Amino acid sequence: FGGTLGSWTSDNGTWAIVSGEVRQTASANYRKLRYTAAAMDSTNVASQAVCRSGDANIGTGVFVRGDASSTVTYYGLVLFPTFGVYIVEITAGSEQILASYETSPPGTGTNTTLRLEAEGSTLRGYVNGTLRMTVSDASLTGTGVGLLSYGGQSNTTTAYMDDWTAYDLGGGGVNY
């Protein structure tokens, strides 16, 4: 990430670019930063980023099928560095865990590439390029894609994201 967040909408949370990475600095439950410079062609999309958290209780990740509003509604792939990676459905801020991968969590401060794909009713979660979770859920139909965070932040325990990309599974993409 370079420059500003001009192609993004902070639907909630306090987001900034720090040393070339996106950082979320507000405390609370799930937050989202939605990409708004170009619309996806369909709801069959992928969202991917390199994510890192400095605290076991602070989650960081990507989302798909998000609402185009301040309502925190989306499918997310979220990393908690000492617990695991989870596919979650967030509806108006309420969490439902749909799938989990808790084998060999990377630990705090470790860069981890997360990719979440939504194709029809199938959600696929990838960790460092390897498919780790597949689940079926068709309740969300939004078109938003972007970045997410969970938990309180401070100057020393932060959620960082970089090298974000999103694309329609039928072709075409956006890199940031």
N, C-alpha and C positions, 0 to 999 in steps of 0.2 A: 504494500500500500504506500502510495506516495501522495503528497499534497494534502487535499482536503477530502471530506466525506460528501462532496457535492452531488455524487450520483446515488446517494443513500438517504433514506428517511429513518430517523430514530423514532420509531413508534412509541418506544418507552425506554427508559434508561438514559445514562449519560455516556456517550461514546466519543472517543477521540483517537487520533493517530499519534502514537508515541514510538519514536525510533523506527518508523516504517511499518509498525504493526498496529492493528486495531485493538483498542482496549476499552472495556466497559467498566465504569467506575461507580455506578450507583448500586446501593445495596437493596436487595429484595429477592423475590423469587425469579421466575423466568422473565427475561428481557429479550427484545429483538431489534435488529438493525436490518431494514429491508432495502434491497437493491431496487431502485426506481428509474434508472436511466433508460432501460429498455424492457419491454414486456416479453415474457416467454410466449412461444407460439401455442403451447398447450399446457395441460397440467401434468403431462408425462415428462418430468424433469429430474435433473440431478443438481445438487449443491455440494461443493467440496471446499475444504480449507485446511491449512496446517494450523492446528490448535495446540495451546499449551496453557496449563494452569499452575500457579504457584502454591496452591492450597488444596488439600484433599476434599474440602467441602465446597469448592468453587468449580462449577461445571462450565464447559465451553464447547461450542459446536456449531452446526449448520442446521438450516431448516428449509423445508419445502411446503408448498400448499398453504402458505400463510395468508391471513386476512390482510387486506389493504386498508388497515385502520390501526388505531392504537390498541385495539383488542389483541391480547396475547393469545392467538390461536394459530397453531401450525403443527406439522409433524417435525420432530427434531431428532437429530443424532447428537447426543451429548456425552462428553467425556468427563468423568470424575477420576482424576489421575491415580488414586490408590484403590478405587472400588471397581471401576469398569466403564464400559460404554453401553449406552441404552438408546433404543428407539422409543421415543415418547410421543404421546398425543397430548398437546396442550390445548385446552378449550376454555377460553375466557380466563386463563391463568391457572386452571386446575389441571393437574398432571395425572396421566394414566401411563404406566410403563407397559409397552407392547412387547418388547423383546429385550434381552440383555446378553452381553458378552463380558464375563467377569474373569476370564482366564488371562493371566499375565498382564495386569494393568501396567501402564508405562511408568508410573511414578510422577511426582511433582517436577515441574520444570522441563519435561521431555516433550519435544515436538512430535505430534501425532497427526497424520493426515486422515481426516474423516470425510467420507462421501456418503450422502443419503440420496437414494433414487426412489422416485415414486412413478410407477407405471401401472395404470389401471388401479386395481385395488392392492397391488403388491408393493411393499416397501422393502428396500434392501439397504443394509448398513455395511459399509466397508471400513476397515481399519488398516491403515498403511497399505492400501491396495488389495487387501484380501477380504472376500465376502465373509462376514461373520454372523449376520442375522438376516432372516427373511420372515416377514409377517404380512398378513392380509388385513387391510382395514380400508374402508371406502367412505368414512364419515366426513372427511374434510375435502373441500373442492376449491379452495382459494388458489390464487396464481402467484403469490409472493414467494420469493426465495431470499435467503440471506444468512446472517450470523445470529447466534444466540448465546446467552450466558445465564448462569444460575448462581445465586448466592451473593453474599455481601463481599465488597471489595475494599481494599485499603491500599496504601502506597506499596506495600511489600507482598501482598497476596492478590494477584490480579489474573484476569483471564485475557489471554492474547490470541489473536487470530491473524493469519497472513495468507498470501497466495490463494485468495478466494477465486473460484470459478463456478459458473452455473451454465447449464445447457439443456436444450430440449433433447430428449432421448432419440427423437427422430432426426436430429442434426442441428447444427448451429449452436453457438455458445457465446458467453461473455466471460472475459478474464479481467480480474482487477488486482 
